[in-house]
Amino acid sequence: MSNLSEHTVAMTAVPTVDEIFRGLHTLPGLSPAIETILPRLADDDFEAAELCRMLARDPLLAARVLRLANSPFFGLPRQVGSLQEAVMVLGTSNLRGLVLSTGLIAAFADAGATTRSLATAAAAGVLARTLRRDAGLAFTTGLLHNLGELLLGHFAAARWQTLEGTADETEPERLERERQAFGYDNCALAAEIARQWRFPRELQNALRQHRHPSDDPVEPLADLVHVAWAIQSGDAAPARTPLTPTVLSRLGLDNAVGAEALDAASRAADESRLALRGA
């Protein structure tokens, strides 16, 4: 309990995005490797080789990253056996995202959040391969989709808990209540954190819009992750996670082939949950 107080003492009652960003390195369960990596993410000269050297200091985290990269949901053309090989196959941006999301999710030690992150990532990866898009980027965005919720649940726990909604509350209604409470919602928070880490703009926009995609999205990734998120969470909150015909139509999933793709994504989400239970 005392550790949590130390970590939150510098926060105001309603923390700003900058306060949360500056407090990331204080997360109690953060790997020393991730703690070292975080300050370097915004540097233009932060190269993949340096990232691999830092990650190698935490063999357990490195093993988790490789396990996710080699999962059938990530969609690599072949298995990778080392971090250096992962750089060549994934690309620097996807590896950075995978390392960071894996490390942050582990820091929260929240089994439910881990399950949701991996299920959304798995569904997003399968949908991206069907649509011939970057499955690695989709998978990483899926992993990070609930980052804002996790951060607010940690850095503003009391106020976050007061926002517990009702079963029939829609997602726009929920996000509006968050904006009234904090001045921003969890999606905007995640997108801003991703911007400060210099992740691709497409990933930033997807984190911002995936709960309630724009009628005229700039990139399709937000629509794709929205569908993946709705698939993994719809059973728990059907009113908040509808699969809208407009989104499905924009992605080309409003047909028989699309129905098969949605079924495959749903199976992937279920398989990821089973894999976690067996881990």
C-alpha positions as CSV (number, residue, x, y, z in Angstrom):
1,M,0.0,0.0,0.0
2,S,2.8,2.4,0.8
3,N,4.4,1.8,-2.6
4,L,1.2,2.9,-4.3
5,S,1.0,6.1,-2.2
6,E,4.6,6.9,-3.2
7,H,3.7,6.4,-6.9
8,T,0.7,8.6,-6.8
9,V,1.8,11.4,-4.5
10,A,2.9,13.7,-7.3
11,M,-0.5,13.3,-9.1
12,T,-3.3,15.8,-8.8
13,A,-6.8,14.6,-8.1
14,V,-7.5,14.8,-11.8
15,P,-4.1,14.0,-13.4
16,T,-3.2,15.7,-16.7
17,V,-2.0,13.6,-19.6
18,D,1.5,15.0,-19.1
19,E,1.5,14.0,-15.4
20,I,0.5,10.5,-16.3
21,F,3.2,10.3,-19.0
22,R,5.9,11.5,-16.6
23,G,4.7,8.9,-14.0
24,L,4.9,5.9,-16.3
25,H,8.3,4.9,-15.0
26,T,6.9,4.6,-11.5
27,L,4.5,1.8,-12.2
28,P,5.2,-0.8,-9.5
29,G,5.5,-3.9,-11.7
30,L,7.5,-2.3,-14.5
31,S,10.4,-4.3,-15.8
32,P,13.8,-2.7,-15.3
33,A,14.3,-3.1,-19.0
34,I,11.1,-1.3,-19.9
35,E,12.0,1.4,-17.3
36,T,15.2,2.0,-19.2
37,I,13.6,1.9,-22.6
38,L,10.7,4.3,-21.9
39,P,12.8,7.5,-21.8
40,R,14.5,6.6,-25.1
41,L,11.3,6.0,-27.2
42,A,11.0,9.7,-28.1
43,D,14.6,9.9,-29.4
44,D,15.1,9.9,-33.1
45,D,18.3,8.0,-32.8
46,F,16.9,5.1,-30.8
47,E,17.8,2.2,-33.0
48,A,16.6,-1.4,-33.0
49,A,20.1,-2.7,-32.0
50,E,20.0,-0.7,-28.8
51,L,16.4,-1.8,-28.1
52,C,17.5,-5.4,-28.4
53,R,20.5,-4.9,-26.0
54,M,18.2,-3.3,-23.4
55,L,15.6,-6.0,-23.7
56,A,18.2,-8.7,-23.4
57,R,18.7,-7.6,-19.8
58,D,15.3,-9.0,-19.0
59,P,15.2,-12.6,-20.3
60,L,11.6,-13.2,-19.1
61,L,10.3,-10.2,-21.0
62,A,12.3,-11.0,-24.0
63,A,10.8,-14.5,-24.0
64,R,7.3,-13.1,-23.8
65,V,7.9,-10.8,-26.7
66,L,9.2,-13.7,-28.9
67,R,6.3,-15.8,-27.8
68,L,3.8,-13.2,-29.0
69,A,5.7,-12.5,-32.2
70,N,5.6,-16.3,-33.0
71,S,1.9,-16.6,-32.1
72,P,-0.3,-17.6,-35.1
73,F,-2.2,-14.3,-34.6
74,F,0.7,-12.1,-35.3
75,G,1.0,-13.4,-38.8
76,L,4.8,-13.7,-39.3
77,P,5.8,-15.6,-42.5
78,R,8.2,-17.7,-40.4
79,Q,9.1,-18.2,-36.7
80,V,11.8,-16.1,-35.2
81,G,14.3,-17.4,-32.6
82,S,16.0,-14.2,-31.4
83,L,15.4,-10.5,-30.9
84,Q,17.8,-9.6,-33.7
85,E,15.9,-11.9,-36.1
86,A,12.6,-10.4,-34.9
87,V,13.9,-6.9,-35.9
88,M,14.5,-8.1,-39.5
89,V,11.1,-9.9,-39.8
90,L,8.8,-7.5,-37.8
91,G,10.5,-4.2,-38.6
92,T,11.7,-1.7,-35.9
93,S,8.3,0.0,-35.4
94,N,6.4,-3.2,-34.8
95,L,9.1,-4.5,-32.5
96,R,9.0,-1.3,-30.4
97,G,5.3,-1.6,-30.1
98,L,5.4,-5.2,-29.2
99,V,8.1,-4.7,-26.6
100,L,6.4,-1.7,-25.0
101,S,2.8,-3.2,-24.9
102,T,4.1,-6.5,-23.5
103,G,6.1,-4.7,-20.8
104,L,3.3,-2.3,-19.8
105,I,0.6,-5.0,-19.7
106,A,2.8,-7.1,-17.5
107,A,3.4,-4.1,-15.2
108,F,-0.3,-3.9,-14.3
109,A,-0.6,-7.5,-13.2
110,D,-4.2,-7.4,-14.2
111,A,-5.3,-10.8,-15.6
112,G,-8.5,-9.4,-17.0
113,A,-6.8,-6.6,-18.8
114,T,-4.2,-9.0,-20.2
115,T,-6.9,-11.3,-21.5
116,R,-8.8,-8.4,-23.2
117,S,-5.6,-7.0,-24.7
118,L,-4.5,-10.4,-26.2
119,A,-8.0,-11.3,-27.4
120,T,-8.3,-7.9,-29.2
121,A,-4.8,-8.2,-30.6
122,A,-5.5,-11.8,-31.9
123,A,-8.7,-10.8,-33.6
124,A,-7.1,-7.7,-35.1
125,G,-4.2,-9.7,-36.5
126,V,-6.5,-12.2,-38.1
127,L,-8.7,-9.5,-39.6
128,A,-5.7,-7.6,-40.9
129,R,-4.4,-10.7,-42.7
130,T,-7.8,-11.2,-44.3
131,L,-7.8,-7.6,-45.5
132,R,-4.1,-7.8,-46.5
133,R,-3.0,-5.1,-44.2
134,D,-0.1,-4.9,-41.7
135,A,-1.0,-7.7,-39.2
136,G,1.9,-6.7,-36.9
137,L,0.6,-3.1,-36.6
138,A,-2.9,-4.3,-36.1
139,F,-1.8,-6.8,-33.4
140,T,0.2,-4.2,-31.6
141,T,-2.6,-1.7,-31.7
142,G,-4.9,-4.3,-30.3
143,L,-2.5,-5.0,-27.5
144,L,-2.5,-1.3,-26.6
145,H,-6.2,-0.6,-27.1
146,N,-7.0,-0.5,-23.4
147,L,-3.8,1.3,-22.3
148,G,-5.8,4.5,-21.4
149,E,-8.2,2.5,-19.1
150,L,-5.2,0.8,-17.3
151,L,-3.5,4.1,-16.8
152,L,-6.5,5.9,-15.4
153,G,-7.3,2.9,-13.2
154,H,-3.9,3.3,-11.7
155,F,-3.2,7.0,-11.6
156,A,-6.7,8.1,-10.9
157,A,-8.2,5.0,-9.3
158,A,-10.8,6.6,-7.0
159,R,-12.3,8.9,-9.7
160,W,-12.1,6.1,-12.3
161,Q,-14.1,3.7,-10.1
162,T,-16.9,6.3,-9.7
163,L,-17.5,6.0,-13.5
164,E,-18.7,2.5,-13.4
165,G,-21.5,2.5,-15.9
166,T,-24.7,0.6,-16.5
167,A,-25.3,-2.3,-18.8
168,D,-27.2,-0.3,-21.3
169,E,-24.8,2.6,-21.5
170,T,-23.5,3.2,-25.0
171,E,-19.8,3.7,-25.7
172,P,-20.2,7.4,-26.8
173,E,-22.1,8.0,-23.5
174,R,-19.3,6.4,-21.5
175,L,-16.6,8.4,-23.2
176,E,-18.5,11.6,-22.7
177,R,-18.7,10.9,-18.9
178,E,-14.9,10.3,-18.9
179,R,-14.3,13.6,-20.7
180,Q,-16.5,15.4,-18.1
181,A,-14.5,13.8,-15.3
182,F,-11.0,14.2,-16.6
183,G,-11.1,16.6,-19.5
184,Y,-10.1,13.7,-21.8
185,D,-11.2,10.1,-22.3
186,N,-9.2,6.9,-22.1
187,C,-8.9,6.7,-25.9
188,A,-7.5,10.2,-26.2
189,L,-5.0,9.5,-23.4
190,A,-3.7,6.3,-25.1
191,A,-3.4,8.2,-28.4
192,E,-1.4,11.0,-26.8
193,I,0.9,8.6,-25.0
194,A,1.5,6.9,-28.3
195,R,2.2,10.2,-30.0
196,Q,4.8,11.2,-27.4
197,W,6.4,7.8,-27.9
198,R,6.5,8.6,-31.6
199,F,4.5,5.6,-32.8
200,P,3.0,5.7,-36.3
201,R,0.2,8.2,-36.8
202,E,-2.1,5.4,-38.0
203,L,-1.7,3.6,-34.6
204,Q,-2.3,6.9,-32.7
205,N,-5.5,7.5,-34.7
206,A,-6.7,4.0,-34.2
207,L,-6.3,4.2,-30.4
208,R,-8.2,7.5,-30.4
209,Q,-11.1,6.3,-32.6
210,H,-11.5,2.6,-32.1
211,R,-14.3,2.8,-29.6
212,H,-16.4,5.0,-31.7
213,P,-14.9,5.3,-35.3
214,S,-15.3,8.5,-37.2
215,D,-17.9,8.5,-40.1
216,D,-15.0,9.5,-42.3
217,P,-11.9,7.8,-40.9
218,V,-8.5,8.8,-42.2
219,E,-7.1,5.2,-42.0
220,P,-8.9,1.8,-41.9
221,L,-6.9,0.6,-38.8
222,A,-9.4,2.3,-36.5
223,D,-12.3,0.5,-38.1
224,L,-10.4,-2.8,-38.0
225,V,-9.5,-2.5,-34.3
226,H,-13.0,-1.4,-33.5
227,V,-14.3,-4.7,-35.0
228,A,-11.7,-6.7,-33.1
229,W,-12.6,-4.9,-29.8
230,A,-16.3,-5.4,-30.4
231,I,-15.7,-9.1,-31.1
232,Q,-13.8,-9.7,-27.8
233,S,-16.0,-7.6,-25.6
234,G,-19.4,-7.8,-27.1
235,D,-20.7,-10.6,-25.0
236,A,-19.9,-8.7,-21.8
237,A,-21.4,-5.4,-22.9
238,P,-23.5,-5.8,-26.0
239,A,-25.0,-2.3,-25.8
240,R,-21.6,-0.7,-25.8
241,T,-19.9,-2.7,-28.5
242,P,-22.2,-3.0,-31.5
243,L,-20.7,-4.0,-34.9
244,T,-22.1,-1.3,-37.0
245,P,-22.9,-1.9,-40.7
246,T,-21.1,1.2,-41.7
247,V,-17.8,0.0,-40.3
248,L,-18.2,-3.5,-41.8
249,S,-19.1,-2.0,-45.1
250,R,-16.0,0.3,-45.2
251,L,-13.8,-2.7,-44.5
252,G,-15.5,-4.9,-47.0
253,L,-16.7,-7.3,-44.4
254,D,-20.5,-7.0,-45.0
255,N,-20.7,-10.1,-47.2
256,A,-20.2,-13.9,-46.9
257,V,-16.4,-13.6,-47.1
258,G,-16.6,-11.0,-44.4
259,A,-18.8,-13.2,-42.2
260,E,-16.1,-16.0,-42.4
261,A,-13.4,-13.5,-41.5
262,L,-15.4,-12.3,-38.4
263,D,-15.9,-16.0,-37.4
264,A,-12.1,-16.5,-37.8
265,A,-11.4,-13.4,-35.7
266,S,-13.8,-14.6,-33.0
267,R,-12.1,-18.0,-32.9
268,A,-8.7,-16.3,-32.6
269,A,-9.9,-14.2,-29.6
270,D,-11.2,-17.4,-27.9
271,E,-8.0,-19.3,-28.7
272,S,-5.9,-16.5,-27.1
273,R,-7.9,-16.8,-23.9
274,L,-7.4,-20.6,-23.9
275,A,-3.7,-20.1,-24.5
276,L,-3.5,-17.8,-21.5
277,R,-5.2,-20.3,-19.2
278,G,-2.8,-23.0,-20.3
279,A,0.3,-20.8,-20.0
